[in-house]
Amino acid sequence: MSNTSETGQPFEAEFPPEGRLLGLDYGTKRVGIAISTFEQNIASPLDNYHRQNLQQDQKHLSKIITEYQCKGLVVGLPVHMSGDEGQKAKEARQFGNWVSQFAEIPVSYWDERYSSATAEEFLANLNMSRNKRKAYLDKLAAQIILQAFLDSPNRNQIPGSF
C-alpha cells in the first residue's frame, strides 16, 4: 500500500472517551472490520472487506464510519515477537493514517500479536467448515484487537510494549 496519502500523517485530534470506535485488522487483500458500542466497552465483528483500489476502499470505509458515526479508529499493528515493527507494521500505519485523514477521526494502533491465532483457535472449536472459518477470520481478529484496546487500562500504550 503505497501513496495512501500525501503526508502520511493521521488526523490530529484527541482520542474520544466515548462514541463508537472502528477496529481494523489490516491486510493487503482483506481488511477485517469491527465496531464498538457507544460506551466503548464491547466490540463486535462487522465485516470482511476484500480490498479493491483506494477509491473503492475509501468509499466502503467512509460508508461504515458515517453509518455508525465512528469517533475513532483502532488499527491492529502486526509487530514481530520482539516488539519491533517490520514492513507489515509500516503498511498498517500508512493505511490507518490514510483512513484517519479522509475520515477526519483520530487513530490509535494496537499490538495485534496472537489476534489471528486466537481467532483461528476459537473458530476451529466451533465445528464449522474451513471455508466458513476463513470467511469469519478477519472480522473476528478485528474484534479481538478492538476488544483488547477497549479492555486495556492504558489505551496509550505503545504497541509492542507491555
Backbone as JSON Lines, residues from 0, in Angstrom:
{"i":0,"aa":"M","n":[0.87,-1.17,0.0],"ca":[0.0,0.0,0.0],"c":[0.9,1.21,0.0]}
{"i":1,"aa":"S","n":[1.14,1.75,-1.14],"ca":[1.96,2.95,-1.19],"c":[1.11,4.12,-1.64]}
{"i":2,"aa":"N","n":[1.58,5.3,-1.33],"ca":[0.89,6.52,-1.72],"c":[-0.53,6.61,-1.21]}
{"i":3,"aa":"T","n":[-0.76,6.22,0.03],"ca":[-2.13,6.29,0.55],"c":[-2.51,7.71,0.91]}
{"i":4,"aa":"S","n":[-1.55,8.53,1.22],"ca":[-1.85,9.93,1.49],"c":[-0.63,10.77,1.19]}
{"i":5,"aa":"E","n":[-0.87,12.04,1.01],"ca":[0.22,12.94,0.67],"c":[1.24,13.04,1.8]}
{"i":6,"aa":"T","n":[0.76,13.26,3.03],"ca":[1.68,13.49,4.14],"c":[1.94,12.22,4.95]}
{"i":7,"aa":"G","n":[1.0,11.28,4.91],"ca":[1.15,10.07,5.7],"c":[0.88,10.29,7.17]}
{"i":8,"aa":"Q","n":[0.37,11.46,7.53],"ca":[0.09,11.78,8.93],"c":[-1.38,11.52,9.24]}
{"i":9,"aa":"P","n":[-1.66,11.09,10.46],"ca":[-3.06,10.88,10.83],"c":[-3.75,12.22,11.12]}
{"i":10,"aa":"F","n":[-5.05,12.18,11.15],"ca":[-5.85,13.33,11.55],"c":[-5.55,13.62,13.01]}
{"i":11,"aa":"E","n":[-5.26,14.86,13.33],"ca":[-4.89,15.23,14.7],"c":[-6.12,15.62,15.51]}
{"i":12,"aa":"A","n":[-6.4,14.84,16.54],"ca":[-7.49,15.13,17.46],"c":[-7.32,14.25,18.68]}
{"i":13,"aa":"E","n":[-7.91,14.66,19.78],"ca":[-7.89,13.83,20.99],"c":[-8.69,12.55,20.73]}
{"i":14,"aa":"F","n":[-8.21,11.44,21.27],"ca":[-8.95,10.2,21.11],"c":[-10.17,10.26,22.02]}
{"i":15,"aa":"P","n":[-11.36,10.0,21.49],"ca":[-12.6,10.2,22.26],"c":[-12.81,9.16,23.36]}
{"i":16,"aa":"P","n":[-13.25,9.6,24.54],"ca":[-13.54,8.66,25.63],"c":[-14.89,7.95,25.46]}
{"i":17,"aa":"E","n":[-15.73,8.48,24.57],"ca":[-17.0,7.8,24.26],"c":[-17.32,8.0,22.78]}
{"i":18,"aa":"G","n":[-18.24,7.2,22.3],"ca":[-18.57,7.2,20.87],"c":[-18.03,5.91,20.26]}
{"i":19,"aa":"R","n":[-18.66,5.46,19.21],"ca":[-18.25,4.21,18.57],"c":[-16.84,4.3,18.0]}
{"i":20,"aa":"L","n":[-16.12,3.19,18.1],"ca":[-14.8,3.08,17.51],"c":[-14.83,2.01,16.43]}
{"i":21,"aa":"L","n":[-14.08,2.24,15.39],"ca":[-13.95,1.28,14.3],"c":[-12.63,0.54,14.49]}
{"i":22,"aa":"G","n":[-12.68,-0.78,14.52],"ca":[-11.47,-1.59,14.63],"c":[-11.14,-2.2,13.29]}
{"i":23,"aa":"L","n":[-9.87,-2.13,12.89],"ca":[-9.45,-2.67,11.61],"c":[-8.3,-3.65,11.78]}
{"i":24,"aa":"D","n":[-8.43,-4.81,11.16],"ca":[-7.35,-5.78,11.04],"c":[-6.86,-5.66,9.61]}
{"i":25,"aa":"Y","n":[-5.78,-4.89,9.41],"ca":[-5.29,-4.56,8.08],"c":[-4.67,-5.76,7.38]}
{"i":26,"aa":"G","n":[-4.98,-5.88,6.11],"ca":[-4.33,-6.85,5.24],"c":[-4.26,-6.28,3.84]}
{"i":27,"aa":"T","n":[-3.31,-6.74,3.05],"ca":[-3.18,-6.21,1.7],"c":[-4.33,-6.66,0.8]}
{"i":28,"aa":"K","n":[-4.94,-7.82,1.12],"ca":[-6.07,-8.31,0.32],"c":[-7.41,-8.1,1.0]}
{"i":29,"aa":"R","n":[-7.44,-8.28,2.33],"ca":[-8.68,-8.15,3.08],"c":[-8.44,-7.31,4.32]}
{"i":30,"aa":"V","n":[-9.52,-6.64,4.75],"ca":[-9.49,-5.88,6.0],"c":[-10.65,-6.37,6.85]}
{"i":31,"aa":"G","n":[-10.33,-6.84,8.04],"ca":[-11.36,-7.22,8.99],"c":[-11.85,-5.97,9.69]}
{"i":32,"aa":"I","n":[-13.15,-5.86,9.86],"ca":[-13.74,-4.65,10.44],"c":[-14.61,-5.03,11.64]}
{"i":33,"aa":"A","n":[-14.4,-4.3,12.74],"ca":[-15.21,-4.48,13.95],"c":[-15.67,-3.11,14.41]}
{"i":34,"aa":"I","n":[-16.69,-3.1,15.24],"ca":[-17.27,-1.85,15.74],"c":[-17.5,-1.97,17.24]}
{"i":35,"aa":"S","n":[-17.33,-0.86,17.95],"ca":[-17.59,-0.89,19.39],"c":[-18.95,-0.28,19.68]}
{"i":36,"aa":"T","n":[-19.4,-0.5,20.9],"ca":[-20.6,0.19,21.37],"c":[-20.24,1.65,21.62]}
{"i":37,"aa":"F","n":[-21.24,2.49,21.76],"ca":[-21.04,3.91,22.03],"c":[-20.23,4.1,23.31]}
{"i":38,"aa":"E","n":[-20.47,3.24,24.29],"ca":[-19.8,3.33,25.6],"c":[-18.37,2.82,25.56]}
{"i":39,"aa":"Q","n":[-17.97,2.25,24.43],"ca":[-16.62,1.71,24.24],"c":[-16.3,0.59,25.23]}
{"i":40,"aa":"N","n":[-17.27,-0.33,25.41],"ca":[-17.0,-1.45,26.3],"c":[-17.13,-2.81,25.62]}
{"i":41,"aa":"I","n":[-17.82,-2.87,24.49],"ca":[-17.99,-4.14,23.78],"c":[-17.68,-3.94,22.3]}
{"i":42,"aa":"A","n":[-16.87,-4.87,21.76],"ca":[-16.55,-4.86,20.33],"c":[-17.29,-6.01,19.66]}
{"i":43,"aa":"S","n":[-17.79,-5.77,18.46],"ca":[-18.49,-6.8,17.7],"c":[-17.9,-6.88,16.29]}
{"i":44,"aa":"P","n":[-17.79,-8.1,15.75],"ca":[-17.31,-8.23,14.36],"c":[-18.35,-7.64,13.42]}
{"i":45,"aa":"L","n":[-17.9,-6.98,12.37],"ca":[-18.83,-6.32,11.47],"c":[-18.73,-6.8,10.03]}
{"i":46,"aa":"D","n":[-17.51,-6.85,9.49],"ca":[-17.38,-7.07,8.05],"c":[-15.99,-7.59,7.71]}
{"i":47,"aa":"N","n":[-15.92,-8.39,6.65],"ca":[-14.66,-8.72,6.0],"c":[-14.71,-8.0,4.67]}
{"i":48,"aa":"Y","n":[-13.81,-7.07,4.48],"ca":[-13.82,-6.3,3.24],"c":[-12.67,-6.76,2.34]}
{"i":49,"aa":"H","n":[-13.0,-7.13,1.13],"ca":[-12.0,-7.52,0.14],"c":[-11.56,-6.25,-0.59]}
{"i":50,"aa":"R","n":[-10.3,-5.88,-0.39],"ca":[-9.78,-4.63,-0.93],"c":[-9.83,-4.63,-2.45]}
{"i":51,"aa":"Q","n":[-10.08,-3.45,-3.01],"ca":[-10.17,-3.31,-4.45],"c":[-9.16,-2.29,-4.97]}
{"i":52,"aa":"N","n":[-9.42,-1.03,-4.66],"ca":[-8.49,0.06,-5.0],"c":[-8.75,1.16,-3.99]}
{"i":53,"aa":"L","n":[-7.9,2.16,-3.96],"ca":[-8.02,3.19,-2.93],"c":[-9.38,3.88,-2.96]}
{"i":54,"aa":"Q","n":[-9.89,4.16,-4.13],"ca":[-11.18,4.85,-4.25],"c":[-12.31,4.0,-3.67]}
{"i":55,"aa":"Q","n":[-12.36,2.71,-4.04],"ca":[-13.41,1.82,-3.53],"c":[-13.23,1.55,-2.03]}
{"i":56,"aa":"D","n":[-11.97,1.39,-1.61],"ca":[-11.69,1.16,-0.18],"c":[-12.19,2.34,0.64]}
{"i":57,"aa":"Q","n":[-11.89,3.55,0.16],"ca":[-12.31,4.76,0.88],"c":[-13.83,4.86,0.92]}
{"i":58,"aa":"K","n":[-14.47,4.57,-0.18],"ca":[-15.93,4.63,-0.27],"c":[-16.56,3.65,0.73]}
{"i":59,"aa":"H","n":[-16.05,2.42,0.77],"ca":[-16.6,1.4,1.66],"c":[-16.41,1.8,3.13]}
{"i":60,"aa":"L","n":[-15.2,2.19,3.49],"ca":[-14.92,2.54,4.88],"c":[-15.65,3.82,5.29]}
{"i":61,"aa":"S","n":[-15.74,4.79,4.39],"ca":[-16.46,6.04,4.69],"c":[-17.92,5.76,5.0]}
{"i":62,"aa":"K","n":[-18.51,4.84,4.22],"ca":[-19.92,4.49,4.43],"c":[-20.12,3.92,5.84]}
{"i":63,"aa":"I","n":[-19.25,3.02,6.26],"ca":[-19.35,2.42,7.59],"c":[-19.13,3.48,8.67]}
{"i":64,"aa":"I","n":[-18.11,4.3,8.51],"ca":[-17.78,5.33,9.5],"c":[-18.95,6.31,9.67]}
{"i":65,"aa":"T","n":[-19.57,6.68,8.56],"ca":[-20.72,7.6,8.6],"c":[-21.93,6.91,9.21]}
{"i":66,"aa":"E","n":[-22.24,5.7,8.73],"ca":[-23.42,4.97,9.2],"c":[-23.38,4.73,10.71]}
{"i":67,"aa":"Y","n":[-22.21,4.37,11.23],"ca":[-22.09,4.06,12.66],"c":[-21.61,5.26,13.48]}
{"i":68,"aa":"Q","n":[-21.4,6.39,12.83],"ca":[-20.95,7.62,13.49],"c":[-19.71,7.37,14.34]}
{"i":69,"aa":"C","n":[-18.71,6.75,13.73],"ca":[-17.47,6.4,14.42],"c":[-16.69,7.66,14.79]}
{"i":70,"aa":"K","n":[-16.18,7.66,16.02],"ca":[-15.44,8.82,16.54],"c":[-13.95,8.57,16.62]}
{"i":71,"aa":"G","n":[-13.53,7.32,16.42],"ca":[-12.12,6.97,16.48],"c":[-11.87,5.67,15.76]}
{"i":72,"aa":"L","n":[-10.59,5.4,15.54],"ca":[-10.16,4.26,14.75],"c":[-9.07,3.51,15.52]}
{"i":73,"aa":"V","n":[-9.18,2.19,15.6],"ca":[-8.15,1.37,16.22],"c":[-7.67,0.38,15.15]}
{"i":74,"aa":"V","n":[-6.39,0.44,14.85],"ca":[-5.82,-0.4,13.8],"c":[-4.82,-1.36,14.44]}
{"i":75,"aa":"G","n":[-4.98,-2.65,14.13],"ca":[-4.04,-3.64,14.63],"c":[-2.68,-3.45,14.0]}
{"i":76,"aa":"L","n":[-1.66,-3.52,14.82],"ca":[-0.29,-3.33,14.35],"c":[0.45,-4.67,14.44]}
{"i":77,"aa":"P","n":[0.8,-5.24,13.29],"ca":[1.47,-6.54,13.3],"c":[2.96,-6.4,13.62]}
{"i":78,"aa":"V","n":[3.28,-6.42,14.9],"ca":[4.68,-6.3,15.31],"c":[5.29,-7.69,15.44]}
{"i":79,"aa":"H","n":[6.62,-7.75,15.33],"ca":[7.34,-9.02,15.49],"c":[7.27,-9.46,16.95]}
{"i":80,"aa":"M","n":[7.58,-10.69,17.23],"ca":[7.56,-11.2,18.6],"c":[8.48,-10.38,19.5]}
{"i":81,"aa":"S","n":[9.53,-9.81,18.94],"ca":[10.47,-8.99,19.71],"c":[9.86,-7.64,20.07]}
{"i":82,"aa":"G","n":[8.75,-7.29,19.41],"ca":[8.14,-5.99,19.62],"c":[8.55,-4.98,18.55]}
{"i":83,"aa":"D","n":[9.5,-5.38,17.7],"ca":[9.95,-4.49,16.63],"c":[8.91,-4.44,15.52]}
{"i":84,"aa":"E","n":[8.9,-3.32,14.82],"ca":[7.99,-3.16,13.69],"c":[8.71,-3.46,12.38]}
{"i":85,"aa":"G","n":[8.06,-4.22,11.53],"ca":[8.61,-4.53,10.22],"c":[7.8,-3.86,9.12]}
{"i":86,"aa":"Q","n":[7.91,-4.39,7.91],"ca":[7.24,-3.81,6.75],"c":[5.72,-3.84,6.89]}
{"i":87,"aa":"K","n":[5.16,-4.93,7.39],"ca":[3.7,-5.02,7.53],"c":[3.17,-3.99,8.52]}
{"i":88,"aa":"A","n":[3.92,-3.74,9.6],"ca":[3.5,-2.73,10.57],"c":[3.54,-1.34,9.93]}
{"i":89,"aa":"K","n":[4.55,-1.1,9.11],"ca":[4.66,0.17,8.41],"c":[3.45,0.36,7.48]}
{"i":90,"aa":"E","n":[3.09,-0.69,6.76],"ca":[1.93,-0.64,5.86],"c":[0.64,-0.4,6.65]}
{"i":91,"aa":"A","n":[0.5,-1.08,7.8],"ca":[-0.7,-0.9,8.63],"c":[-0.79,0.54,9.13]}
{"i":92,"aa":"R","n":[0.35,1.12,9.51],"ca":[0.37,2.53,9.95],"c":[-0.01,3.47,8.8]}
{"i":93,"aa":"Q","n":[0.52,3.22,7.62],"ca":[0.18,4.05,6.45],"c":[-1.32,3.97,6.17]}
{"i":94,"aa":"F","n":[-1.86,2.76,6.23],"ca":[-3.28,2.55,5.97],"c":[-4.12,3.26,7.04]}
{"i":95,"aa":"G","n":[-3.77,3.07,8.29],"ca":[-4.51,3.7,9.39],"c":[-4.45,5.22,9.31]}
{"i":96,"aa":"N","n":[-3.29,5.76,9.0],"ca":[-3.16,7.22,8.86],"c":[-4.02,7.73,7.71]}
{"i":97,"aa":"W","n":[-4.04,6.96,6.62],"ca":[-4.84,7.33,5.45],"c":[-6.33,7.36,5.8]}
{"i":98,"aa":"V","n":[-6.83,6.31,6.48],"ca":[-8.24,6.27,6.87],"c":[-8.54,7.41,7.84]}
{"i":99,"aa":"S","n":[-7.67,7.61,8.82],"ca":[-7.84,8.68,9.8],"c":[-7.96,10.03,9.12]}
{"i":100,"aa":"Q","n":[-7.13,10.24,8.11],"ca":[-7.11,11.52,7.41],"c":[-8.4,11.77,6.62]}
{"i":101,"aa":"F","n":[-8.82,10.8,5.79],"ca":[-10.01,11.07,4.98],"c":[-11.28,11.07,5.83]}
{"i":102,"aa":"A","n":[-11.3,10.3,6.93],"ca":[-12.48,10.23,7.78],"c":[-12.5,11.35,8.83]}
{"i":103,"aa":"E","n":[-11.35,11.99,8.99],"ca":[-11.19,13.06,9.99],"c":[-11.53,12.58,11.39]}
{"i":104,"aa":"I","n":[-10.99,11.41,11.74],"ca":[-11.11,10.86,13.1],"c":[-9.72,10.42,13.55]}
{"i":105,"aa":"P","n":[-9.45,10.48,14.86],"ca":[-8.14,10.07,15.34],"c":[-7.95,8.56,15.26]}
{"i":106,"aa":"V","n":[-6.68,8.15,15.18],"ca":[-6.34,6.73,15.08],"c":[-5.42,6.35,16.23]}
{"i":107,"aa":"S","n":[-5.59,5.12,16.69],"ca":[-4.7,4.54,17.68],"c":[-4.29,3.18,17.14]}
{"i":108,"aa":"Y","n":[-3.05,2.78,17.42],"ca":[-2.55,1.49,16.94],"c":[-2.44,0.54,18.12]}
{"i":109,"aa":"W","n":[-2.76,-0.73,17.88],"ca":[-2.78,-1.71,18.95],"c":[-2.03,-2.96,18.53]}
{"i":110,"aa":"D","n":[-1.21,-3.46,19.4],"ca":[-0.44,-4.68,19.16],"c":[-1.41,-5.82,18.85]}
{"i":111,"aa":"E","n":[-1.26,-6.39,17.67],"ca":[-2.19,-7.45,17.27],"c":[-1.58,-8.84,17.34]}
{"i":112,"aa":"R","n":[-0.42,-8.96,17.99],"ca":[0.16,-10.3,18.11],"c":[-0.86,-11.26,18.7]}
{"i":113,"aa":"Y","n":[-0.95,-12.42,18.12],"ca":[-1.84,-13.51,18.54],"c":[-3.31,-13.31,18.18]}
{"i":114,"aa":"S","n":[-3.72,-12.16,17.64],"ca":[-5.15,-11.95,17.36],"c":[-5.66,-12.95,16.33]}
{"i":115,"aa":"S","n":[-4.92,-13.17,15.25],"ca":[-5.37,-14.13,14.23],"c":[-5.31,-15.55,14.76]}
{"i":116,"aa":"A","n":[-4.27,-15.88,15.52],"ca":[-4.16,-17.22,16.1],"c":[-5.3,-17.48,17.08]}
{"i":117,"aa":"T","n":[-5.63,-16.47,17.89],"ca":[-6.74,-16.59,18.84],"c":[-8.06,-16.78,18.08]}
{"i":118,"aa":"A","n":[-8.24,-16.01,17.01],"ca":[-9.45,-16.12,16.21],"c":[-9.54,-17.5,15.55]}
{"i":119,"aa":"E","n":[-8.42,-17.98,15.0],"ca":[-8.41,-19.3,14.36],"c":[-8.74,-20.4,15.35]}
{"i":120,"aa":"E","n":[-8.15,-20.33,16.54],"ca":[-8.4,-21.34,17.56],"c":[-9.87,-21.34,17.98]}
{"i":121,"aa":"F","n":[-10.41,-20.14,18.17],"ca":[-11.82,-20.01,18.53],"c":[-12.71,-20.63,17.46]}
{"i":122,"aa":"L","n":[-12.46,-20.29,16.2],"ca":[-13.29,-20.79,15.1],"c":[-13.13,-22.3,14.89]}
{"i":123,"aa":"A","n":[-11.93,-22.81,15.12],"ca":[-11.69,-24.25,14.96],"c":[-12.53,-25.03,15.96]}
{"i":124,"aa":"N","n":[-12.79,-24.46,17.1],"ca":[-13.58,-25.13,18.13],"c":[-15.09,-25.06,17.87]}
{"i":125,"aa":"L","n":[-15.5,-24.34,16.85],"ca":[-16.93,-24.18,16.57],"c":[-17.48,-25.22,15.6]}
{"i":126,"aa":"N","n":[-16.62,-26.12,15.13],"ca":[-17.09,-27.18,14.26],"c":[-17.68,-26.65,12.95]}
{"i":127,"aa":"M","n":[-17.08,-25.6,12.4],"ca":[-17.57,-25.1,11.11],"c":[-16.56,-25.44,10.02]}
{"i":128,"aa":"S","n":[-17.01,-25.4,8.8],"ca":[-16.15,-25.76,7.68],"c":[-14.99,-24.77,7.55]}
{"i":129,"aa":"R","n":[-13.94,-25.24,6.9],"ca":[-12.75,-24.42,6.69],"c":[-13.1,-23.12,5.95]}
{"i":130,"aa":"N","n":[-13.95,-23.21,4.94],"ca":[-14.35,-22.02,4.17],"c":[-15.13,-21.03,5.03]}
{"i":131,"aa":"K","n":[-16.02,-21.55,5.87],"ca":[-16.78,-20.67,6.76],"c":[-15.85,-19.99,7.77]}
{"i":132,"aa":"R","n":[-14.89,-20.77,8.29],"ca":[-13.92,-20.19,9.24],"c":[-13.12,-19.07,8.58]}
{"i":133,"aa":"K","n":[-12.67,-19.33,7.36],"ca":[-11.88,-18.34,6.63],"c":[-12.69,-17.07,6.4]}
{"i":134,"aa":"A","n":[-13.97,-17.23,6.11],"ca":[-14.84,-16.08,5.85],"c":[-15.05,-15.23,7.09]}
{"i":135,"aa":"Y","n":[-14.91,-15.82,8.26],"ca":[-15.16,-15.11,9.51],"c":[-13.89,-14.59,10.18]}
{"i":136,"aa":"L","n":[-12.75,-15.13,9.78],"ca":[-11.48,-14.91,10.48],"c":[-11.09,-13.44,10.65]}
{"i":137,"aa":"D","n":[-11.08,-12.67,9.58],"ca":[-10.57,-11.3,9.64],"c":[-11.42,-10.39,10.53]}
{"i":138,"aa":"K","n":[-12.74,-10.52,10.41],"ca":[-13.57,-9.65,11.25],"c":[-13.51,-10.07,12.72]}
{"i":139,"aa":"L","n":[-13.3,-11.36,12.98],"ca":[-13.12,-11.81,14.35],"c":[-11.78,-11.3,14.91]}
{"i":140,"aa":"A","n":[-10.74,-11.33,14.09],"ca":[-9.44,-10.79,14.51],"c":[-9.57,-9.29,14.81]}
{"i":141,"aa":"A","n":[-10.33,-8.57,13.98],"ca":[-10.57,-7.14,14.22],"c":[-11.3,-6.94,15.55]}
{"i":142,"aa":"Q","n":[-12.27,-7.81,15.83],"ca":[-13.0,-7.73,17.1],"c":[-12.05,-7.97,18.28]}
{"i":143,"aa":"I","n":[-11.17,-8.95,18.17],"ca":[-10.23,-9.27,19.25],"c":[-9.29,-8.09,19.5]}
{"i":144,"aa":"I","n":[-8.79,-7.48,18.44],"ca":[-7.91,-6.3,18.56],"c":[-8.65,-5.16,19.25]}
{"i":145,"aa":"L","n":[-9.85,-4.86,18.75],"ca":[-10.63,-3.74,19.3],"c":[-11.02,-4.02,20.75]}
{"i":146,"aa":"Q","n":[-11.41,-5.25,21.08],"ca":[-11.8,-5.56,22.45],"c":[-10.6,-5.45,23.39]}
{"i":147,"aa":"A","n":[-9.41,-5.86,22.95],"ca":[-8.21,-5.73,23.77],"c":[-7.93,-4.25,24.06]}
{"i":148,"aa":"F","n":[-8.11,-3.41,23.06],"ca":[-7.95,-1.97,23.24],"c":[-8.96,-1.44,24.25]}
{"i":149,"aa":"L","n":[-10.23,-1.82,24.08],"ca":[-11.29,-1.35,24.98],"c":[-11.06,-1.79,26.42]}
{"i":150,"aa":"D","n":[-10.53,-3.0,26.6],"ca":[-10.32,-3.56,27.94],"c":[-9.07,-3.04,28.62]}
{"i":151,"aa":"S","n":[-8.19,-2.41,27.88],"ca":[-6.91,-2.0,28.44],"c":[-7.03,-0.8,29.37]}
{"i":152,"aa":"P","n":[-6.37,-0.86,30.53],"ca":[-6.35,0.31,31.41],"c":[-5.46,1.41,30.84]}
{"i":153,"aa":"N","n":[-4.57,1.05,29.91],"ca":[-3.67,2.02,29.31],"c":[-3.8,1.99,27.79]}
{"i":154,"aa":"R","n":[-4.76,2.73,27.29],"ca":[-5.0,2.75,25.85],"c":[-3.91,3.5,25.09]}
{"i":155,"aa":"N","n":[-3.05,4.18,25.82],"ca":[-1.98,4.93,25.15],"c":[-0.68,4.15,25.08]}
{"i":156,"aa":"Q","n":[-0.73,2.85,25.42],"ca":[0.5,2.07,25.37],"c":[1.05,2.05,23.96]}
{"i":157,"aa":"I","n":[2.33,1.97,23.87],"ca":[2.98,1.88,22.57],"c":[2.93,0.41,22.15]}
{"i":158,"aa":"P","n":[2.43,0.13,20.94],"ca":[2.37,-1.27,20.52],"c":[3.75,-1.93,20.65]}
{"i":159,"aa":"G","n":[3.73,-3.14,21.17],"ca":[4.98,-3.86,21.33],"c":[5.53,-3.76,22.73]}
{"i":160,"aa":"S","n":[5.02,-2.84,23.55],"ca":[5.5,-2.73,24.92],"c":[4.42,-3.22,25.86]}
{"i":161,"aa":"F","n":[4.84,-3.93,26.88],"ca":[3.86,-4.48,27.82],"c":[4.21,-4.08,29.22]}
